[in-house]
Amino acid sequence: MAPIDIAAIERRARQLRAEEIRRIEGLFAERMRITGRLLAESTFAGLLAVAAAIRPVFSWNPQAKVQQQAPAKPRIAVLKRLSRGLRSLFAWNPEVHHHL
């Protein structure tokens, strides 16, 4: 019967354990890289959507509009139109409000 080399078995076990840890760390790093890239792309797409949504707010120039615009008909205020619209929803006869 051959003698058992416990030290060699332990060295081999440590080596296999270290290789497995490196493999798992590599998988984790790859998945973190993919997740980070997806997060960055999603964030960038969201920022582009927000930028497109708020761009008209910052590009509005009331002076240019006044110079180009001819005398317009008087407009009903937005809150008044909303109020009339809500009243027409709850009225018994909503056809009465033809001025909407």
BATORMAR-249763 format. One record per residue: x negated, y negated, z negated of N, C-alpha, C, CB in turn; residue number from 0; residue in one letter. Coordinates in Angstrom, 2 decimals. Atoms other than C-alpha are relative to their C-alpha. Glycine has a CB too. Layout:
N
<<X, Y, Z>, <X, Y, Z>, <X, Y, Z>, <X, Y, Z>, NUM, A>
...
end
This chain:
100
<<-0.84, 1.16, 0.00>, <0.00, 0.00, 0.00>, <-0.89, -1.24, 0.00>, <0.96, 0.01, -1.21>, 0, M>
<<0.81, 1.21, -0.15>, <-1.37, -3.41, 1.05>, <0.36, -0.99, -1.09>, <0.19, -0.63, 1.41>, 1, A>
<<-0.29, 0.99, 1.05>, <-1.70, -6.14, -1.58>, <0.81, -1.18, 0.59>, <-1.33, -0.51, -0.65>, 2, P>
<<-0.85, 1.13, -0.41>, <0.84, -9.01, -1.38>, <-0.78, -1.28, -0.28>, <1.38, 0.00, -0.75>, 3, I>
<<0.71, 1.28, 0.12>, <-0.79, -12.38, -0.74>, <1.04, -1.09, -0.28>, <-0.84, -0.33, 1.30>, 4, D>
<<-1.03, 0.96, 0.40>, <1.53, -14.68, -2.70>, <-0.36, -1.41, 0.44>, <0.21, 0.04, -1.52>, 5, I>
<<0.44, 1.35, -0.38>, <-0.51, -17.80, -1.98>, <0.25, -0.25, 1.50>, <-1.50, -0.20, -0.33>, 6, A>
<<-0.23, 0.15, -1.44>, <-0.30, -17.21, 1.81>, <1.50, -0.11, 0.31>, <-0.62, 1.20, 0.77>, 7, A>
<<-1.45, 0.07, -0.19>, <3.44, -16.62, 1.60>, <0.52, -1.38, -0.40>, <0.72, 1.09, -0.83>, 8, I>
<<-0.43, 1.33, 0.44>, <3.88, -19.87, -0.35>, <-0.45, -1.08, 0.99>, <-0.56, -0.29, -1.40>, 9, E>
<<0.47, 0.97, -1.00>, <1.74, -21.81, 2.16>, <0.87, 0.05, 1.25>, <-1.47, 0.28, 0.38>, 10, R>
<<-0.84, -0.15, -1.20>, <3.76, -20.42, 5.05>, <1.40, -0.57, -0.25>, <0.09, 1.48, 0.42>, 11, R>
<<-1.32, 0.52, 0.35>, <7.04, -21.28, 3.24>, <-0.03, -1.53, -0.02>, <0.45, 0.55, -1.37>, 12, A>
<<0.12, 1.46, 0.02>, <5.84, -24.86, 2.64>, <-0.13, -0.56, 1.42>, <-1.22, -0.43, -0.85>, 13, R>
<<0.18, 0.44, -1.38>, <4.78, -25.17, 6.28>, <1.34, 0.04, 0.75>, <-1.05, 0.88, 0.72>, 14, Q>
<<-1.30, -0.11, -0.65>, <8.16, -23.92, 7.53>, <0.98, -1.07, -0.53>, <0.59, 1.40, -0.22>, 15, L>
<<-0.86, 1.03, 0.60>, <9.94, -26.25, 5.09>, <-0.34, -1.38, 0.55>, <-0.13, 0.01, -1.54>, 16, R>
<<0.42, 1.30, -0.53>, <7.90, -29.25, 6.30>, <0.43, -0.15, 1.46>, <-1.54, -0.15, -0.13>, 17, A>
<<-0.44, 0.05, -1.40>, <8.65, -28.40, 9.96>, <1.51, -0.23, 0.09>, <-0.38, 1.30, 0.72>, 18, E>
<<-1.45, 0.16, 0.00>, <12.36, -28.14, 9.19>, <0.40, -1.43, -0.42>, <0.66, 1.04, -0.93>, 19, E>
<<-0.27, 1.37, 0.45>, <12.35, -31.48, 7.33>, <-0.31, -0.98, 1.13>, <-0.82, -0.34, -1.26>, 20, I>
<<0.33, 0.88, -1.13>, <10.60, -33.14, 10.29>, <1.04, 0.11, 1.11>, <-1.39, 0.33, 0.56>, 21, R>
<<-1.03, -0.19, -1.02>, <13.16, -31.64, 12.68>, <1.29, -0.71, -0.39>, <0.26, 1.49, 0.21>, 22, R>
<<-1.22, 0.66, 0.47>, <16.07, -32.88, 10.57>, <-0.17, -1.52, 0.01>, <0.36, 0.49, -1.43>, 23, I>
<<0.26, 1.43, -0.05>, <14.46, -36.32, 10.24>, <0.07, -0.53, 1.43>, <-1.37, -0.31, -0.62>, 24, E>
<<-0.06, 0.39, -1.41>, <14.09, -36.46, 14.02>, <1.44, -0.08, 0.50>, <-0.79, 0.97, 0.85>, 25, G>
<<-1.41, 0.03, -0.39>, <17.76, -35.57, 14.53>, <0.70, -1.20, -0.62>, <0.71, 1.29, -0.43>, 26, L>
<<-0.62, 1.13, 0.69>, <18.78, -38.17, 11.95>, <-0.41, -1.31, 0.66>, <-0.38, 0.00, -1.49>, 27, F>
<<0.48, 1.23, -0.64>, <16.62, -40.84, 13.58>, <0.65, -0.18, 1.37>, <-1.54, 0.03, 0.15>, 28, A>
<<-0.63, 0.10, -1.31>, <18.05, -40.05, 17.02>, <1.46, -0.41, -0.12>, <-0.11, 1.33, 0.75>, 29, E>
<<-1.41, 0.36, 0.19>, <21.63, -40.22, 15.76>, <0.14, -1.44, -0.51>, <0.67, 0.97, -0.98>, 30, R>
<<-0.05, 1.38, 0.47>, <20.91, -43.48, 13.92>, <-0.27, -0.97, 1.16>, <-1.03, -0.22, -1.14>, 31, M>
<<0.30, 0.85, -1.16>, <19.44, -44.93, 17.12>, <1.21, -0.10, 0.91>, <-1.21, 0.56, 0.79>, 32, R>
<<-1.19, 0.01, -0.84>, <22.51, -43.92, 19.13>, <1.12, -0.80, -0.66>, <0.48, 1.45, 0.29>, 33, I>
<<-1.03, 0.74, 0.73>, <24.86, -45.24, 16.43>, <-0.30, -1.49, -0.01>, <0.13, 0.52, -1.43>, 34, T>
<<0.40, 1.41, -0.01>, <22.91, -48.50, 16.23>, <0.22, -0.64, 1.35>, <-1.45, -0.14, -0.38>, 35, G>
<<-0.20, 0.52, -1.35>, <23.02, -48.94, 19.99>, <1.49, -0.20, 0.27>, <-0.62, 0.95, 1.05>, 36, R>
<<-1.45, 0.14, -0.19>, <26.79, -48.30, 20.07>, <0.56, -1.16, -0.82>, <0.72, 1.30, -0.38>, 37, L>
<<-0.44, 1.11, 0.83>, <27.31, -50.73, 17.19>, <-0.40, -1.33, 0.61>, <-0.59, 0.13, -1.41>, 38, L>
<<0.47, 1.24, -0.62>, <25.22, -53.39, 18.92>, <0.81, -0.31, 1.26>, <-1.49, 0.11, 0.35>, 39, A>
<<-0.78, 0.22, -1.22>, <27.08, -52.93, 22.23>, <1.43, -0.42, -0.33>, <0.01, 1.25, 0.86>, 40, E>
<<-1.36, 0.36, 0.39>, <30.47, -53.06, 20.50>, <0.05, -1.41, -0.57>, <0.53, 1.00, -1.03>, 41, S>
<<0.06, 1.34, 0.57>, <29.48, -56.16, 18.54>, <-0.17, -1.04, 1.09>, <-1.14, -0.11, -1.01>, 42, T>
<<0.23, 0.94, -1.09>, <28.22, -57.86, 21.69>, <1.26, -0.17, 0.83>, <-1.16, 0.48, 0.88>, 43, F>
<<-1.25, 0.09, -0.76>, <31.43, -57.01, 23.56>, <1.04, -0.80, -0.77>, <0.55, 1.41, 0.32>, 44, A>
<<-0.93, 0.77, 0.82>, <33.47, -58.38, 20.65>, <-0.34, -1.48, 0.00>, <0.00, 0.52, -1.41>, 45, G>
<<0.41, 1.40, -0.03>, <31.44, -61.58, 20.60>, <0.32, -0.64, 1.34>, <-1.50, -0.11, -0.29>, 46, L>
<<-0.36, 0.54, -1.32>, <31.94, -62.02, 24.34>, <1.50, -0.26, 0.10>, <-0.44, 0.97, 1.11>, 47, L>
<<-1.45, 0.19, -0.02>, <35.70, -61.58, 23.89>, <0.39, -1.23, -0.82>, <0.72, 1.25, -0.53>, 48, A>
<<-0.29, 1.17, 0.83>, <35.77, -64.12, 21.06>, <-0.46, -1.28, 0.70>, <-0.69, 0.13, -1.38>, 49, V>
<<0.51, 1.18, -0.71>, <33.62, -66.53, 23.09>, <0.93, -0.40, 1.14>, <-1.41, 0.28, 0.55>, 50, A>
<<-0.93, 0.31, -1.10>, <35.99, -66.24, 26.05>, <1.31, -0.56, -0.54>, <0.26, 1.26, 0.84>, 51, A>
<<-1.26, 0.48, 0.56>, <38.96, -66.82, 23.75>, <-0.11, -1.43, -0.52>, <0.45, 0.91, -1.12>, 52, A>
<<0.11, 1.35, 0.59>, <37.58, -69.96, 22.08>, <-0.66, -1.00, 0.94>, <-0.79, 0.07, -1.29>, 53, I>
<<0.63, 0.93, -0.95>, <35.84, -71.47, 25.12>, <0.91, -1.15, 0.39>, <-0.43, 0.75, 1.25>, 54, R>
<<-0.85, 1.14, -0.35>, <38.89, -73.54, 26.14>, <0.12, -1.05, -1.12>, <1.38, 0.49, 0.36>, 55, P>
<<-0.09, 0.95, 1.11>, <38.96, -75.12, 22.68>, <-1.13, -1.01, 0.07>, <-0.02, 0.73, -1.35>, 56, V>
<<1.17, 0.88, -0.02>, <35.48, -76.54, 23.12>, <-0.21, -0.70, 1.34>, <-1.23, 0.79, -0.36>, 57, F>
<<0.18, 0.63, -1.29>, <35.81, -77.46, 26.78>, <1.13, -0.97, 0.32>, <-0.10, 1.06, 1.08>, 58, S>
<<-1.12, 0.90, -0.22>, <38.94, -79.57, 26.38>, <-0.47, -1.43, -0.03>, <1.10, 0.23, -1.06>, 59, W>
<<0.39, 1.41, -0.09>, <38.47, -83.18, 27.42>, <1.27, -0.82, 0.23>, <-1.04, -0.23, 1.14>, 60, N>
<<-1.25, 0.74, -0.16>, <41.51, -85.38, 26.76>, <-0.14, -1.20, 0.92>, <0.51, -0.45, -1.35>, 61, P>
<<0.19, 1.17, -0.85>, <40.01, -88.34, 28.63>, <0.12, 0.38, 1.47>, <-1.36, -0.65, -0.27>, 62, Q>
<<-0.09, -0.45, -1.38>, <39.67, -86.39, 31.87>, <1.46, 0.28, 0.36>, <-0.86, 1.27, 0.23>, 63, A>
<<-1.40, -0.32, -0.26>, <43.30, -85.25, 31.57>, <0.81, -1.29, 0.18>, <0.58, 0.85, -1.14>, 64, K>
<<-0.74, 1.25, -0.10>, <44.58, -88.80, 31.05>, <-0.29, -0.68, 1.33>, <-0.35, -0.94, -1.17>, 65, V>
<<0.37, 0.66, -1.25>, <42.71, -90.09, 34.10>, <0.64, 0.69, 1.20>, <-1.51, -0.03, 0.16>, 66, Q>
<<-0.53, -0.74, -1.14>, <44.01, -87.36, 36.41>, <1.53, 0.07, -0.01>, <-0.57, 1.41, 0.02>, 67, Q>
<<-1.42, -0.27, 0.17>, <47.55, -87.19, 35.08>, <0.83, -1.23, 0.36>, <0.29, 0.45, -1.43>, 68, Q>
<<-0.97, 1.05, -0.31>, <50.39, -89.25, 36.50>, <0.97, -0.08, -1.18>, <0.76, 0.29, 1.35>, 69, A>
<<-0.99, 0.08, 1.08>, <53.14, -90.45, 34.17>, <0.91, 1.23, 0.04>, <0.84, -1.31, 0.10>, 70, P>
<<-0.75, -1.26, 0.05>, <54.81, -87.23, 33.09>, <1.30, -0.22, -0.75>, <-0.83, 1.12, -0.66>, 71, A>
<<-1.26, 0.06, 0.72>, <58.27, -86.55, 31.80>, <-0.27, 0.26, -1.48>, <1.01, 1.02, 0.57>, 72, K>
<<0.22, -0.23, 1.43>, <58.57, -86.60, 28.01>, <0.22, 1.47, -0.32>, <0.94, -0.89, -0.86>, 73, P>
<<-0.08, -1.42, 0.35>, <58.00, -83.20, 26.53>, <0.54, 0.16, -1.41>, <-1.38, 0.67, 0.11>, 74, R>
<<-0.54, -0.30, 1.32>, <59.82, -81.69, 23.61>, <-1.12, 0.61, -0.82>, <1.24, 0.96, 0.09>, 75, I>
<<1.06, -0.51, 0.88>, <57.53, -80.98, 20.67>, <0.13, 1.50, -0.16>, <0.05, -0.69, -1.38>, 76, A>
<<0.02, -1.47, 0.09>, <56.51, -77.39, 20.22>, <0.81, 0.48, -1.18>, <-1.45, 0.51, -0.11>, 77, V>
<<-0.75, -0.44, 1.18>, <57.93, -77.11, 16.71>, <1.50, -0.16, 0.21>, <-0.45, -0.78, -1.24>, 78, L>
<<-1.42, 0.20, -0.27>, <61.25, -78.53, 17.87>, <0.51, 1.10, 0.93>, <0.25, -1.40, 0.62>, 79, K>
<<-0.41, -1.08, -0.91>, <61.38, -75.99, 20.71>, <0.11, 1.32, -0.73>, <-0.98, 0.12, 1.17>, 80, R>
<<-0.06, -1.24, 0.79>, <60.57, -73.15, 18.29>, <1.21, 0.00, -0.92>, <-1.28, 0.17, -0.82>, 81, L>
<<-1.16, 0.10, 0.87>, <63.21, -74.39, 15.89>, <1.29, 0.27, 0.77>, <0.05, -1.39, -0.66>, 82, S>
<<-1.20, -0.22, -0.82>, <65.83, -74.51, 18.63>, <0.10, 1.46, 0.45>, <-0.01, -0.93, 1.22>, 83, R>
<<-0.01, -1.40, -0.40>, <64.79, -71.06, 19.81>, <0.44, 0.91, -1.13>, <-1.38, 0.42, 0.48>, 84, G>
<<-0.41, -0.81, 1.15>, <65.14, -69.59, 16.32>, <1.48, -0.20, -0.32>, <-0.84, -0.34, -1.23>, 85, L>
<<-1.43, 0.24, 0.24>, <68.52, -71.27, 15.85>, <0.85, 0.73, 1.03>, <0.31, -1.51, 0.03>, 86, R>
<<-0.79, -0.69, -1.02>, <69.71, -69.80, 19.13>, <0.03, 1.51, -0.25>, <-0.57, -0.29, 1.38>, 87, S>
<<-0.01, -1.43, 0.31>, <68.73, -66.32, 17.94>, <1.06, 0.34, -1.04>, <-1.37, 0.45, -0.48>, 88, L>
<<-0.93, -0.28, 1.10>, <70.91, -66.63, 14.83>, <1.37, -0.65, 0.19>, <-0.59, -0.46, -1.30>, 89, F>
<<-1.28, 0.65, -0.25>, <73.78, -68.58, 16.38>, <1.03, 1.03, 0.44>, <-0.14, -1.11, 1.06>, 90, A>
<<-1.06, -0.91, -0.42>, <77.14, -66.96, 16.97>, <0.13, 0.00, 1.51>, <1.33, -0.37, -0.65>, 91, W>
<<-0.10, 0.11, -1.45>, <77.15, -68.22, 20.51>, <-1.30, -0.63, 0.51>, <1.25, -0.85, 0.42>, 92, N>
<<1.30, 0.57, -0.39>, <73.53, -68.61, 21.71>, <0.02, -0.69, 1.34>, <-1.04, 1.08, 0.02>, 93, P>
<<-0.06, 0.65, -1.30>, <74.68, -69.82, 25.14>, <0.28, -1.48, -0.10>, <1.05, 0.64, 0.85>, 94, E>
<<-0.30, 1.41, 0.20>, <75.61, -73.19, 23.65>, <-1.26, -0.85, 0.19>, <0.59, -0.21, -1.40>, 95, V>
<<1.25, 0.75, -0.05>, <71.95, -74.27, 23.54>, <-0.61, 0.13, 1.38>, <-0.99, 0.49, -1.08>, 96, H>
<<0.53, -0.03, -1.36>, <71.27, -74.89, 27.21>, <-1.26, -0.82, 0.17>, <1.05, -0.47, 0.96>, 97, H>
<<1.12, 0.91, -0.12>, <68.54, -77.42, 26.50>, <-1.35, 0.65, -0.32>, <0.21, -1.18, -0.91>, 98, H>
<<1.27, -0.65, 0.29>, <65.87, -74.83, 25.68>, <-0.85, 0.03, 1.19>, <0.20, 1.39, -0.51>, 99, L>
end
